[in-house]
Amino acid sequence: MWHTTRLAAFDLETTGVDVEQDRIVTAAVIGLGGGIETEQGEWIADPGIEIPAEATAVHHITTEYARKHGDPAKHVVAEVTTELVCQVAGGATIVGHNVPYDLTLLDRECRRHDVPTLHEQLGDVPLHVLDTRVLDQYGLPFRKRPSETQGARQLITLAQVYQLPWVESEAHGCAYDALMSARILYRIGQLAHMRRIDWPERIRHHRKAQLHHLKDLSVAELHASQIEWAAQQAAGLQEHFRKTDPAAVVDGAWPLRPLEASCASN
C-alpha cells in the first residue's frame, strides 16, 4: 500500500514565499518507512541575503545566526538535492505539504548556484511525489477554516483533522514539518484502506468524503492523479479569488512550477 512504502519527507524553511527570488535557510530530508531504518538529514544555510523579520518570526532563524552557523548556500543546495536523488533512486517517494513550493524553490536555488537540478540528476529515474495538501483536499473536499487566522489546509489544521499531536514550539522547523507531513500521509492512507463504516465519526460525516477513492492505487497512479487534482483545486481557488479580484491568478502546476511560466509572470 502506498502509505507503507519508503518515503522521503521533505521540507524547506526560507527567506520568504517567492519561489523565484527567496532562498533556503533550513532544509530536511527524512527517509522513513518501508521497513527500513530512518535516515534524517538536516541543513542550515547562510542564504547570502538578509532574512526578513517576517520569515524569522516563522522559523526563528535570524540573519546573524545563519551567517554564524550556516554552511554556504551552494553547498547546502547541492547536498539537499543529492540526498533527494539518493532517496528517489533507492525507491522512495517524496512526501511533503504543498510540495510545489519546496520543489520549485529548490529548483531555482540549483539554477542560481549552478548545481544540476533534481530532475537533471534523476535523468530517467521516475520521480513520484505525494502531497498531503492535494490529497487532503481531494479526500475531504469541504472544510471551513477553523478560525480567521488558521487556514483550512494548513499543516496544523491537517494534524488536528487526522488527530495528530501538534507541538507549536517545534512547528515550522523543517524536520518537524517534514515528519508531520509523513504522519498525515500515513493517516490518510490508513483511512483510504479502511472500510468506510469503520472511519471515525468526524471523518465519516464529512461532507462528500472520498478518501476511499485513494484505495489500492499505485504511487505512480497517485502521482498522475495529483497533477489533475492540483490543477482543479487551483482553478476553484482562482474562481473564488476572482469574486473580489478579477485579475487573480492561482498557479495549478504540480509538483513543480515550470521555469518558463514563472519567468513569464515576472
Secondary structure, 3 states (H helix, E strand, C coil): CHHHCCEEEEEEEECCCCCCCCCEEEEEEEEECCCCCCEEEEEEEECCCCCCHHHHHHHCCCHHHHHHHCEEHHHHHHHHHHHHHHHHHCCCEEEECCHHHHHHHHHHHHHHCCCCCHHHHHCCCCCCEEEHHHHHHHHCCCCCCCECCECCCCHHHHHHHCCCCCCCCCCCCHHHHHHHHHHHHHHHHHHHCCCHHHCCHHHHCCCCCCHHHHCCCCHHHHHHHHHHHHHHHHHHHHHHHCCCCCCCCCCCCCCCCCHHHHHHCC
